Amino acid sequence: MACVQSVIVFTGGLVVSIFRYRNERNLYRITRVTGNVSVLRDGVAKSVSHTELVPGDVVVVEPGMAYADMLLIAGNDIIVDEAALTGESTPIAKVAVDPTEGNSIYNYISHKRHTISAGTRIVEAQGIMAVVLSTGSHTSKGEMLRDILTYQRHQFKFDAEVKVVIGVLAMYAIFGFTLTVLLYKDDFVFEWFYGM
């Protein structure tokens, strides 16, 4: 029985380790992105690594991965696939912000149709300009990954009480084992049992 229990525990531990490793590898693959972005600096479009983007940069939006949260400021319609973040199955059309809204304060909810989130895939874009709102872990994708990496398991009432139950069972086992050993050495137990 001990061998069977050992095999079950070992197999269970091995399966949990394999799944945990695969999840960590997939999460690492999501966080590791590389690519270049066309940025307007000093009036000239330069191709820079996405890691060099800073909030306030004006970028030329091209088909491919969005590396930062951006607000569309010029250009025609753009098609964005947000399935990676929202699970939306169909691509969504985005439009540039209306110049008459230039004095309004940015709010993601009210400017959602003008915003491209990091981690989404730009399907169609031509002549689109956007200003970078946030980069790295401050983007919507970064916040999602931060929540995944810092997830704290919810404590249930059972989790708190299981320690008390295990303690009571351990004391019961110790008491029962001690009583059995003490009564096993006494002769009257065997005389009473065999005398029946």
C-alpha positions in Angstrom: 0.0 0.0 0.0 2.9 2.3 0.8 4.4 1.7 -2.6 1.1 2.5 -4.4 0.7 5.7 -2.3 4.3 6.7 -3.1 3.7 6.2 -6.8 0.5 8.2 -6.7 2.1 11.1 -4.8 5.2 11.1 -7.1 3.0 11.0 -10.3 0.8 13.8 -9.0 3.8 15.9 -8.1 5.4 15.3 -11.5 2.2 16.2 -13.4 1.8 19.4 -11.4 5.4 20.3 -12.1 5.0 19.7 -15.8 1.9 21.9 -16.0 3.4 24.6 -13.9 6.5 24.6 -16.1 4.4 24.9 -19.3 2.3 27.7 -17.9 5.5 29.6 -16.8 7.0 29.1 -20.3 3.9 30.3 -22.0 3.7 33.3 -19.7 7.4 34.1 -20.5 6.6 33.9 -24.2 3.8 36.4 -23.8 6.0 38.9 -22.0 8.9 38.6 -24.4 8.2 40.7 -27.5 10.7 42.3 -29.9 10.2 44.7 -32.7 10.8 48.2 -34.1 8.5 51.2 -34.3 8.6 54.2 -36.6 8.7 57.3 -34.3 8.7 60.9 -35.2 11.6 62.6 -33.4 12.9 66.1 -34.4 10.5 66.0 -37.3 12.0 62.9 -38.8 10.6 59.4 -38.8 13.1 57.0 -37.1 12.9 53.3 -36.6 13.6 52.5 -33.0 13.3 49.5 -30.8 9.9 49.3 -29.0 11.8 49.4 -25.7 12.9 53.0 -26.4 9.3 54.3 -26.7 8.3 56.8 -24.1 4.9 58.4 -23.3 4.4 61.3 -25.6 6.2 59.9 -28.6 4.3 60.2 -31.9 4.4 57.0 -33.8 3.5 55.9 -37.3 1.0 53.0 -36.8 1.7 50.0 -39.0 0.2 46.5 -39.3 1.6 44.2 -36.6 1.9 44.1 -32.9 1.1 47.2 -30.8 3.9 47.7 -28.3 2.3 50.5 -26.2 -1.0 52.0 -25.4 -1.7 54.7 -28.0 -4.2 57.3 -28.8 -5.0 57.7 -32.5 -4.5 61.4 -33.5 -4.5 61.3 -37.3 -5.5 59.1 -40.2 -8.4 57.1 -41.5 -10.0 54.0 -40.0 -7.8 51.3 -38.6 -8.7 47.6 -37.9 -7.4 46.2 -34.6 -7.6 42.6 -33.4 -8.1 42.8 -29.6 -8.6 39.1 -29.0 -5.4 38.7 -26.9 -6.7 41.2 -24.3 -10.5 41.2 -24.5 -11.3 37.8 -26.1 -13.3 39.7 -28.8 -13.4 37.3 -31.7 -13.8 39.9 -34.5 -11.4 42.8 -35.3 -12.6 46.3 -34.3 -12.4 49.5 -36.3 -10.8 52.4 -34.5 -10.8 56.1 -35.5 -8.6 59.1 -34.8 -9.7 61.4 -32.0 -11.8 64.4 -33.2 -9.7 67.6 -33.2 -12.5 69.4 -31.5 -12.0 67.2 -28.4 -8.5 68.5 -28.0 -9.2 70.2 -24.7 -10.9 67.2 -23.1 -9.0 65.1 -20.6 -8.2 61.5 -21.7 -10.3 58.8 -20.3 -10.1 55.2 -21.5 -13.8 54.6 -21.3 -14.8 57.7 -23.3 -11.9 57.4 -25.7 -12.0 53.6 -26.1 -12.7 53.8 -29.9 -9.7 56.0 -30.3 -7.3 53.9 -28.2 -5.0 51.0 -29.3 -3.9 48.8 -26.4 -0.5 47.1 -26.1 -0.6 43.5 -27.0 -3.3 43.8 -29.6 -2.6 43.1 -33.3 -3.1 45.9 -35.9 -4.6 44.2 -38.9 -5.1 47.2 -41.2 -3.5 50.6 -41.0 -2.3 53.2 -43.6 -1.2 56.7 -42.8 -2.2 56.5 -39.1 -0.5 58.5 -36.4 -0.8 57.9 -32.7 0.6 59.3 -29.5 2.1 56.9 -27.0 0.1 57.0 -23.7 2.0 54.3 -21.7 4.7 51.7 -22.1 6.0 48.6 -20.4 4.2 47.4 -17.3 2.0 50.5 -17.2 0.1 49.4 -20.4 -3.2 47.4 -20.3 -1.2 44.3 -21.2 1.4 45.0 -18.5 -1.3 45.4 -15.9 -2.9 42.1 -16.9 0.5 40.3 -16.7 1.3 42.0 -13.4 -2.0 40.7 -12.0 -1.2 37.2 -13.2 2.3 37.2 -11.8 1.3 38.7 -8.4 -1.9 36.6 -8.0 -2.6 35.8 -4.4 -4.8 32.7 -3.8 -8.1 33.6 -2.1 -8.2 32.3 1.5 -11.3 30.2 2.2 -12.7 29.4 5.6 -11.7 25.8 5.0 -8.1 26.8 4.5 -8.0 28.4 8.0 -9.8 25.5 9.7 -8.0 22.7 8.1 -5.0 23.3 10.4 -7.2 22.9 13.4 -8.7 19.7 12.0 -5.3 18.2 11.3 -4.1 19.1 14.8 -7.2 17.4 16.4 -6.6 14.3 14.2 -2.9 14.2 15.1 -3.7 14.4 18.8 -6.4 11.7 18.4 -3.8 9.5 16.5 -1.2 10.0 19.2 -3.7 9.2 22.0 -4.9 6.1 20.2 -1.4 4.9 19.4 -0.3 5.4 23.1 -3.4 3.7 24.4 -2.9 0.7 22.1 0.7 0.3 23.1 -0.1 0.5 26.8 -3.0 -2.0 26.6 -1.1 -4.3 24.3 1.4 -5.1 27.1 -1.2 -5.8 29.7 -2.2 -9.4 30.1 -5.8 -8.8 31.1 -6.7 -7.6 27.7 -5.7 -10.9 26.1 -7.2 -12.9 28.9 -10.5 -11.1 28.6 -10.4 -11.4 24.8 -9.4 -15.0 24.6 -11.5 -16.0 27.6 -14.7 -15.1 25.8 
